[in-house]
Structure formats: C-alpha cells, structure tokens
Amino acid sequence: MRERAAAILNELGITAQLVATPGAPLTLWMATEWPRPDLRHRSLLSSGEIERAGRLRSARLRDRFIVAHAARCVIIDSMFGVTCCDQIVGLGPRGKPCLVDRPEIQFNLSYSQNRFAIAVARDIPIGIDIEHLRTIEDAVALATLHYSLSELDALAEQPSGSEGFDRIFLSVWTRKEAFLKALGRGLGDLPLHEIDCGAFRTETVRMGDRQIRTDTTLTSSYLVSWAWEHIGCLTGSSRKRQL
C-alpha cells in the first residue's frame, strides 16, 4: 500500500518520504519536492477544494495546496481504498477537515516553506505540524504566553539565540499545534500554558477521560510533530488537564 502510494506520487512529480513514528498508529509522509500543479493534480481535487485553493493569497500557496491535497487523495486511495472521487472533504463540528462519507479515515496536513506533511490513520483522531528549524523573533514572548512551567524550564536551559533554543521552542510549538489539531481545537480554545506537551520524548496529556500522545522528530532541518488519541491505560509520562 505504501509502495503503491509512493509510486503514484512519483508519477505526479512529488518526492515524499515516510517519517518514522515509533509506537504511533498513523502513517506520516513528508514531501520534499513537488512540481507546479497541472491537470493531473487538479483532477484529483473536488470543486470545493479548487475553490479553497483559489482563495489563497499567492500563487505559491495555491500551488502547494493543490499538490498537497492531490497527494492526500493518492495516499488515502492507496492505503484505505477510498477513491479520490469518493473523498468528499467537509468540516467537523469544530472546523477540522474530514471525509464526510468516511469519518473513520482520519487525515491531517501541515505546511512549512517548501515542505508539506500528511498523516493518515483509521478510527483514531490525529494531528500533525511541521516547521522549518529557524529563529523565531518573538519566541520568548510566545513561550511566556503559551508554554507550561516545565516547557519554559527546558527552554531556559538553552542559550537564547542558539540552535538548541530554536529546536526546543519549535519542538514544543509544533507539539502543541499537533495536539490541538488532534482535538479539533484552535490556538485560543484551551489554556496551553497549563498543558504540558513536552519537547523531545513521547508525552501523554490527559484531557478528562481522553489521552492524547505527542512526539517529535527532526528531519532535513524540519521539525515534525504528531499527536494521536491513545486508547488504553495511562502509562509513562503524563500530564492531566480537564476540558
């Protein structure tokens, strides 16, 4: 299934690599090279997705959106047997994109510069986020607002302006983004400074009776984080937060 997806993506001019997600029940791809979209890519998207692409502010963003969603169609078709024409994308109760007629098929996309990432799973809410490793000018202010005490402590161990500081900051940030996307929430929906998503080890956050796990990897100067709902007894490192 993965081999078939990779072959079709290659035919579409999309170079994508699988990202290892140890212990996570999802499949994660990162596209490293992709072409200007043509009729082959556009034909895989619904009219609604083409309309969404047209509302983006620049040609590059529109092109990236079209190619990324064409890749999503191919991956879901190859791995779950849901043909592109049957992938009707709608919005869930909190605005998270979903397949209207196949809600058990979960997917999530994220973009950063000339990369995009796609994760897919079955029956398990997931979220991903990708960021190019770089210095964020207002990192300290953002961390003060949104990071937990232990996350701030981890950040304080790194010299400001160092690559280590940037890695910790973006690792925590992408984990929080992935965590929110798994829940179908936005940045303003939860008090993120009370939620510890960790930095570079698998972390479990307990939200009432739900357990959301987060993890991160650094690949080709991009930090990629993923989150998924864990079903079962709470084990290992965890933080509790009531919704």
N, C-alpha and C positions, 0 to 999 in steps of 0.2 A: 504493500500500500504506500509506504513512504517512498519506495523506489519509483513507483508509478508517478507519484506527485512530483518528485524531483525531475523525472524525465520530461513531464509535460511543462513544468516551469521552465526548464532549459529550452524547450521548443519555443516558448514565449519570450525568450531572451532574458529570463530572470534567473540570476545566480543566487541561490539560497542555501544556507547550511542549517542543519539541525543543531540546536543548542541543548546540551545535556542538562536535564532537570532531575537529578537523583531523588528518588522517592516521591516525586510529584506525578499524579495521574493525568498528565497532559502532554501534548506534543508541541514543541516550540520551534519555530523556524525564524531565521533572520536573513533577510535579503540584503546582499552586499552590492549587487549591481543589477540595474534594471533599465530598460530602454524607454524611449518616448512611446506612449501608447498608440496603438493603431487599431484597425477594425477588429482584429483578433481579441484584443483585450476588452474593448468596449462591448463586443457582442456577448461577453460573459456576465455583464452587469445588467441589473434591472433599470427600467426607465427612471425610477426614483433615485437610484444611486448615481446615474448620469446627471440627474438634476442637482443632487447634492454636490457633486464634483464641480459643476458649473458655478456654484455659489462661492467657491473658494477664491481667495483674493489674488492669487498669482498662477501663472501657467505651470510653474514647477510643482506647486501644491496640488493643482488639479491633476497633473500627470501622475504624481506619486499616488494620489488617492485611487485613480483608475487602475493603475498597475497593481497596487496592494490588494484591492478588492477582487481583481481578477485572480490573483494568487490565492486569496481566501476561497474563492469558488473552486479552484482546482484542488486545493488541499482537502476541503470538505468532501468534494466529489470522490476523490481518490481514497480517502480514509473511511468514509461513512456511507458511500454510495448514494449521496443526495446530489442529483444532477444540478448543474448551475441554474437551469431554468426553474427548478423547484426550490431554489434558495431565495425565498421571499424574505427580505430583511425588514424588520419593523423595530419598534422601540418597546422595551418592557415598561413596567409600572413606574420606574424611576428614570427612564430615558436611556437605559442601556440597550445597545443594538442586540437583536436576537433573530433567530429564524422563526418566523410566525407559525409555520406549519410543522416545525420540528424543534420544539423548545428543548428537547433533551440534548441536542447538539449545541454545545457551548463554544463560543469563539471570542477572541479579543484581539485588537490590533493596536499598535503603537508606532509612532514615527519619531525620528530624530535625524536631522540633516539629510544625508543621502542613504539612510538605512530605514527599513521598517521591519517590524516583528509581528508574527502572527502565532497565536496559540489556539489550540483546539482541544476539546475534551468531550466526554459523554457523561451527562447526568450530574456534573459537578460544576458549580459556579467557579469561574476563573477570572483572573485579571493579569495584565502584563504592562510593563512600562520600560521604555528604552531611552537612554540619554547618552550623548557623546561625552566622554570624560573631558571636562574643561573647568575653568574657574568661573564661578558664579559671583558676580559683583556684590549682590545683596544676600549672600549666603548666611551671614551671621544674623541678620535681621529676620530672615525666613526661618532659620533654625530656632531662634528665640520664640517665635510665634507658634511653631508647629511641632517642635521636637520634644520628646519626653526628657526627663532628667538624665536617665541613663544614656540616651542618644546624645544629649549635649555633652555628657562626660566623655563619651567616646570621641566626639569631635574635638573637645578641648585637649585631648592627648596629642593631637597633630598640630604642628606649627601652621599658623594661618598663612594661606597662600601656597602651601606645599601641595604636591600631588596627593599625599596621604590625606590631607584635609579635604581636597576635592573628591577623592574616592569615597570617604566616609559620608560626606554631605550628600553626594548623589546616590550612594547606595541606600541611605535612609529615605531620601526623597522618592526614589523610584519604587521602593518597597511600599511606602505609604500610598502612592498613586495606584500600584497594582492591588493593594489591599482594598482601597475604595472602589476600584473597578470591579473586583470580585463581588463586592456587596451591592454594586449598582448605585453607589453614592457619589457625591461630588465633594470638592475640597471644603466647602462651607457647611457640610451636613453633620460632621462629627468633630468633637474637640480632639484634634490629632495630637496635641501636646500631652494628652492623657493616655495615648495608645502607643505602646512600645512595639515597633515592628522590627527592631534590631538592625544590624548592619551587614555582617558577613557570615552569619550562621543561620540555620533554619530556625525560625521563630514561630511560635504559636500564640495567636491572640484570641482570647475567648470573649465572644460577644453574646452575652446571655447564654443560650444553650447551643450557640454555634461556635465552631473553632475554625479560624482562618490561619493558614500557614503561609509564611513568606520566605523567599530565598532569593539569592542574587548570584550572578556571575559576571566577570569582566572578560569580554572577548573583543579583540580587534579594536581596543580603545573605546568600546561602548559598554556601559553598564546595563545589564538586562535583569529585571526583577520580575518574579511571577508570584502569584498568590492563588490559593485554592482552598475550598472548604474541605476540611478533614472530617470524615465520619468515623467515630470510634472514641475510645477512651483517651482522655487528655494525657499526653506523655511528654517528657522532655521539658525544655524551656517554654514557659508560657506567661502571658500577662492577661489579666482579667479586666474586662470593661463591659458594663451593662449598656445596652442600647437605650 
